[in-house]
Amino acid sequence: MKNDLVVDRESCTGCGMCMSICKRNCISLVKDDSAAVYPHIDAQKCVSCSECVKVCPSNSIKPEVFSLPRRVYVGWNTDNDIRKNAASGGIASAFYQCAFDNGWLATGARFTDEHILRMELFDKDGFTPAYRNSKYVFCETAEVYPEIAEKLREGRGVLFIGLPCHTAAVRALAERENCSEKLITCDIICHGVAPAEYLLQHIDAVAGDHKSVDRISFRDPDWETWSYMFTLRKKEKVIYKKRVKSGDTYQNGYHSALIYRENCYRCRYARPERIADITIGDFSGLGSRKPYTGERYNVSCIMVNTDKGERFFKAASKYLVYEERPADEALKVEKQLQHPSERTEAHNVFVREYAADRDFDKAVNKAIGSQLFSGKMYELFRIHEVKQLLRSVRRLVIKK
């Protein structure tokens, strides 16, 4: 593998599984011109064993590991404080509690002091509320995979919660190590992943220095998580806050699919069939197939996909309020359950501009600047979402 081709660039998710599995430590993740990380192989150390190629989820995941959801629910956590501070309904927190009840370990993502998002493995005593809520940025996962495999080999149960591509990686590793029996996977409905450098540059642009910021919130609970208020804090004082419609370049770039990695536009996991035992996320299609009069804010879509998922959900349900819904409300309305986010010409402009100057905010403004601060980008975003919803509802009515 001395030509760096673990997998083609358009398929690489940057999961780092190849790096974590290499016994000769000859693989590192390096940034390209768009600040996205890809594997680099040290030809002097590599012995062409091809283990990295075999374990890469983009090479090793088979069609039979995907499952159509068996049941779809709307739900939320019975603990109102947890629910308020979670991105949607606090479902992951309920799953954590269920895992801890059984002495299991779990994974979650939180920011380091340097504001790098990292996946971690923890037990009940190691849990922190920092694992809750959405983080719309690339997450480093390479270091956690060997830890998970070690605990699974020891017979410990592990609840893995991450993006679909993360889930594919941990499944590939567990199957390779023959230790998947006590692994439960939960993936999060994902729109795409933005390189970490973009967020750091944006914070530098709006706050002066990202190192001086203490806390980042993409959906700050103080303004209701469903309002998507992006905030930065220094010593708990809010120094910056903007919603998507207020013209924040990072939020606009993310939610308009402008700033994702290349693989996100070809994502093999953005489909009705799921890679995980359970799938969770926002429930944009709630009530579109069957009348619904219940709560609509801070609620989640829960898709149970496998036998393991059914057993785990049943055990965790004591921490939830939930109601079964028609599967089509999720599968036919949520576009990320149908196809990947679409690459636009604006994305191509952004990539060119960023490669030229390495200035995130400048590149976003070049790509969509005329629409950004007028609020038109937000309007277009919402109009696109509404049109998608209406088309999906219309198809359902005709089919019925």
Residue, then its C-alpha position, 0 to 999 in steps of 0.5 A: m500500500k505504498n501509493d497511499l490508496v487505502v481507499d479512493r478519496e471520494s469514499c474516504t470518511g477520515c475515520g482513521m480506522c486504517m491508522s489505528i489498525c496499522k501495527r507498524n504505525c506507518i499511517s497518519l492523517v494529513k490535511d489536504d487543500s480543503a483542510a479535510v484529513y486523509p490517510h498518508i502512508d510512510a512508504q519507508k515503514c509500509v510492508s504492504c500487508s494490506e490490513c488497512v485496506k481490509v479493515c477500511p469500512s468503505n472497502s469491507i462493509k457488505p450489503e447484508v449489514f444494512s437493515l430496513p427499520r422494523r419500527v419507527y417511534v417519536g419519543w423524548n426523555t422523561d427527564n425534562d432537564i435532560r430533554k431541554n439540554a439535548a439536541s432533540g428529545g434526549i434519546a441518547s441520554a436514555f440509551y446511556q442510562c440503560a447501558f450503565d444500568n447493565g454495567w456497559l461502557a458507551t461512546g460519545a463526542r465532546f470538545t477538547d480544550e483546543h476545540i477539537l471534537r473527539m470520540e471517547l469511551f466511558d463508563k457511568d462515572g466518566f459520563t459528562p453532559a458535554y457528550r449531549n447535544s449536536k456538534y456539526v463538525f468533524c470528529e476524531t475517532a481513530e483512538v477510540y476504536p482499539e479501546i472498544a475492541e479491547k473491552l469487547r474482547e474482555g466481554r464488556g458490553v459497549l454502546f456505540i453512538g456516532l455517525p453512520c460512517h463511524t458505526a460502519a468503522v466500529r462494526a468492521l473492526a468488531e467483526r474482524e476481531n470476532c467480538s461483536e456479540k456485546l456491541i450495540t450500535c446507534d447512528i445519528i441521521c447525518h447531513g454531512v461533516a465539515p473539516a475541523e479547521y473551518l470551525l476554528q477559523h470561524i471562531d477566530a474570525v468572530a471572537g478574535d481567538h478560538k483559544s480564548v473561547d470556553r464553550i461552543s454550542f451549535r443548538d444552545p439550550d438557553w434559546e431552545t435547541w430547536s432554534y439552532m442558536f450558535t453561541l460562543r462563551k468566555k467564562e460562561k458569558v455569551i460573547y457571540k450568538k447567531r441563528v442560521k437566519s441571522g447570517d452566521t457563516y458557519q451555520n449557513g455553510y453547514h446547513s446549505a451543504l456547502i462545506y462538507r467533505e467530498n465523501c459526504y456528497r456520495c455517502r453510502y449510508a444516506r439511505p433507508e437501510r441503516i447500518a446501525d441497530i438503532t437510528i436517532g435524529d430530528f423528526s422532520g416528517l412527524g405527522s405527515r402520514k398519520p395525524y399527530t397531536g402530541e408534542r413537536y418540539n424537543v422530540s426525536c425520531i427513533m428507528v429500530n432496525t435489528d433484533k439487538g436494537e429491539r431488545f435494547f430499545k425495550a430495555a431503555s424505554k423505561y426512560l422514554v415517552y414514545e409513540e409508534r409512527p408510520a415508517d414512511e414519516a421518516l423514510k419518505v420525508e427525511k431526505q438524508l434517509q433517501h440520498p446524500s446531500e447534494r453538491t452545488e456549484a456554490h460548493n465548488v466555488f467554496v472549495r476553490e476559494y478556500a484552497a487559494d487563501r485558506d480563509f474559511d469565512k472569506a470563502v463562504n462569502k465568495a460562494i454565497g455571500s450575496q445571500l448570506f447576510s440578507g437572510k435569503m440563504y435561510e429562506l432558500f434553505r427553509i423553502h427547499e425543506v418545505k418543498q421536499l416535505l410537500r413532495s413527500v406528502r403528495r407522493l404518500v397521498i397518491k400512493k394511498 
